[in-house]
Amino acid sequence: MLNPFTVRKIMKKGRPAQARVISMTTPARGASKFNLGMTLEVHLPGQPPYEVEDQWIVSADTPLGFGMMLPVRVHPSDNDKLAIDWDAHRAEQHRVKEQRRQALSQQPPVGSGQSGTQDPFAGQVDAQVIDTRNNPELRAQVLKSFGIDDPGPASSSASDPTLAALEKLAALRDAGVLTTEEFEAQKRRILDNS
C-alpha cells in the first residue's frame, strides 16, 4: 500500500492506464473508508498487460466489482506502483448510470404494442396457443419441427358423440370459459349419461 504522498505524486506524474479488477477482498462493514486488497490486470499503452496485487484505500460509496475497469496512473519508473483515479472512476460510473436511465426512459411502456420496439418479456407473458386439432397439415408441421412422426388422425370424434362432447368441454376449459371444478362436474355428467 502506497502512502498518500506517493499516491499524489503518481496522480500528477504517472502514466495513464486502465486496470481490470480480477479479484478483491471483502470490504469492511460499516466503515466509510477501508483498505481493500485487489489484484488488478493493468493495461498500459505500449506494453503487454500485467497484474499488480496491492491494497488501496476505498470509500464505501465507490461502485466496485469484478471485471470492472478502473482508470489508473502508473509510476513513471516502477510499473508495480499505481494509483487509482477514484474521482474519474466515480464520474464515469455516474455517467454510465445516467446514460442507462436516459435510455430506459426513452423506451415505451412494456406491452404498449408500439411498432419497432421489443418487449423484454416477449414469450414470457400471454403465451399463444396453436390449436392443430382441425388442421392436419399444421399438426404434421408442428410435430415434424419437434422430430416426431405424425401418428395420423386420432379416432374420429364425429363417430363418437361422447368423445366429441368431452373434446368440446375440454376446449371450453382450455379457453378459460369453464373452471376446473365446472369442467369436472360436466365431464361426470357426460360420462354418466353415456
C-alpha positions in Angstrom: 0.0 0.0 0.0 1.3 3.4 -1.0 1.5 6.3 1.3 -0.7 9.4 0.4 2.3 11.4 -0.6 3.4 8.8 -3.2 -0.2 8.5 -4.4 -0.4 12.2 -5.0 3.0 12.1 -6.9 1.8 9.3 -9.1 -1.5 11.0 -9.8 0.4 14.1 -11.0 3.3 12.5 -13.0 2.1 8.9 -13.6 1.3 7.4 -17.0 -2.5 6.9 -17.6 -3.7 3.3 -18.0 -6.7 1.1 -17.4 -6.9 -1.7 -14.9 -9.5 -4.5 -14.7 -10.4 -5.8 -11.2 -9.5 -9.5 -11.2 -10.1 -10.3 -7.5 -10.7 -8.4 -4.3 -11.0 -9.0 -0.6 -14.3 -8.5 1.2 -14.9 -4.8 2.1 -15.1 -3.8 5.7 -18.6 -3.5 7.0 -19.8 -0.2 8.3 -16.6 1.7 7.5 -16.8 4.9 5.4 -13.2 4.1 4.1 -11.2 0.9 4.2 -8.2 -0.8 2.8 -9.2 -3.1 0.0 -6.8 -5.8 -1.3 -7.2 -6.2 -5.0 -5.5 -7.9 -8.0 -5.6 -5.7 -11.0 -4.8 -6.5 -14.6 -3.1 -3.4 -15.8 -3.4 -2.3 -19.5 -0.6 0.3 -20.0 -0.3 1.6 -23.6 2.7 0.1 -25.4 3.1 -2.8 -23.0 1.6 -6.2 -22.6 -1.0 -6.5 -19.8 0.3 -7.4 -16.4 -1.0 -8.0 -12.9 -0.5 -5.9 -9.7 -1.6 -7.0 -6.2 -1.8 -4.4 -3.5 -4.2 -2.6 -1.2 -5.9 0.6 -1.9 -8.0 2.9 0.3 -11.5 2.9 -1.0 -14.6 4.9 0.0 -17.6 2.8 0.9 -19.8 4.6 -1.7 -17.5 3.8 -4.6 -19.1 1.4 -7.1 -16.7 -1.5 -7.5 -17.0 -5.1 -8.8 -15.2 -7.9 -10.5 -14.3 -7.3 -14.2 -14.8 -3.5 -13.7 -12.3 -1.3 -15.5 -10.6 1.4 -13.4 -8.7 4.5 -14.5 -5.2 4.3 -13.0 -1.9 6.1 -13.2 1.3 4.1 -13.2 4.5 5.3 -11.5 6.9 6.7 -14.2 9.7 4.3 -13.3 8.0 1.4 -11.4 5.1 -0.3 -13.2 4.1 -2.1 -10.0 3.2 1.1 -8.2 0.0 2.6 -9.3 -2.7 4.9 -8.1 -6.4 4.5 -8.8 -8.1 7.7 -10.0 -11.2 7.2 -7.8 -12.7 10.6 -8.8 -12.6 9.7 -12.5 -14.0 6.3 -11.8 -17.0 7.7 -9.8 -17.6 10.2 -12.6 -17.6 7.5 -15.3 -19.9 5.3 -13.2 -22.3 8.2 -12.7 -22.2 9.0 -16.5 -22.9 5.3 -17.4 -25.8 5.2 -14.8 -27.4 8.4 -16.2 -27.0 7.2 -19.8 -28.6 3.8 -18.8 -31.5 5.7 -17.1 -31.9 8.0 -20.1 -32.1 5.1 -22.5 -34.7 3.3 -20.3 -36.8 6.5 -20.1 -36.9 6.7 -23.9 -38.4 3.2 -24.2 -42.2 2.9 -24.5 -44.0 1.1 -21.7 -43.8 -2.7 -21.8 -46.7 -4.2 -23.7 -47.7 -0.9 -25.3 -47.6 -2.6 -28.7 -45.7 0.3 -30.5 -44.1 -1.0 -33.6 -40.3 -1.1 -33.8 -39.9 -1.8 -30.0 -39.0 -5.0 -28.4 -40.8 -6.3 -25.4 -38.2 -7.6 -23.0 -40.8 -10.0 -21.7 -41.9 -11.4 -25.1 -42.6 -15.1 -24.9 -43.0 -15.0 -21.2 -46.3 -13.2 -20.8 -49.6 -14.1 -22.7 -48.2 -17.1 -24.4 -50.1 -18.0 -27.6 -51.7 -21.4 -28.1 -51.8 -23.0 -31.5 -54.8 -25.4 -31.9 -53.9 -28.0 -34.5 -56.9 -30.3 -33.9 -58.8 -29.1 -37.0 -55.7 -28.6 -39.2 -53.9 -31.9 -40.0 -51.3 -30.2 -42.2 -50.3 -27.7 -39.4 -50.3 -30.6 -36.9 -47.9 -32.5 -39.1 -45.6 -29.5 -39.4 -45.6 -28.8 -35.7 -44.8 -32.5 -34.9 -42.1 -32.6 -37.6 -40.4 -29.5 -36.1 -40.1 -31.4 -32.8 -38.8 -34.5 -34.7 -42.0 -36.5 -34.0 -43.7 -38.6 -36.7 -47.4 -37.8 -37.0 -49.2 -41.0 -36.0 -52.2 -39.9 -38.1 -55.6 -38.7 -37.1 -56.9 -39.9 -33.7 -60.1 -41.8 -33.6 -62.7 -39.6 -35.2 -64.8 -37.8 -32.6 -67.6 -37.4 -35.2 -68.3 -41.1 -34.8 -68.4 -41.0 -31.0 -70.7 -38.3 -29.6 -69.4 -38.8 -26.0 -65.8 -38.2 -27.2 -67.0 -35.1 -29.2 -68.8 -33.7 -26.2 -65.7 -34.2 -24.0 -63.4 -32.5 -26.5 -65.7 -29.5 -26.7 -65.8 -29.4 -22.9 -62.0 -29.6 -22.7 -61.8 -26.8 -25.3 -64.1 -24.6 -23.1 -61.9 -25.3 -20.1 -58.7 -24.5 -22.0 -60.2 -21.3 -23.3 -60.9 -20.3 -19.7 -64.7 -20.4 -20.1 -65.1 -23.2 -17.5 -63.2 -23.6 -14.2 -61.6 -26.9 -13.4 -64.4 -27.7 -11.0 -67.1 -26.9 -13.6 -65.2 -29.0 -16.2 -65.0 -32.0 -13.8 -68.8 -31.7 -13.0 -69.8 -31.5 -16.6 -67.4 -34.4 -17.5 -69.0 -36.6 -14.9 -72.5 -35.7 -16.2 -71.5 -36.6 -19.8 -69.8 -39.9 -18.8 -72.8 -40.8 -16.5 -75.3 -40.3 -19.4 -73.3 -42.3 -21.9 
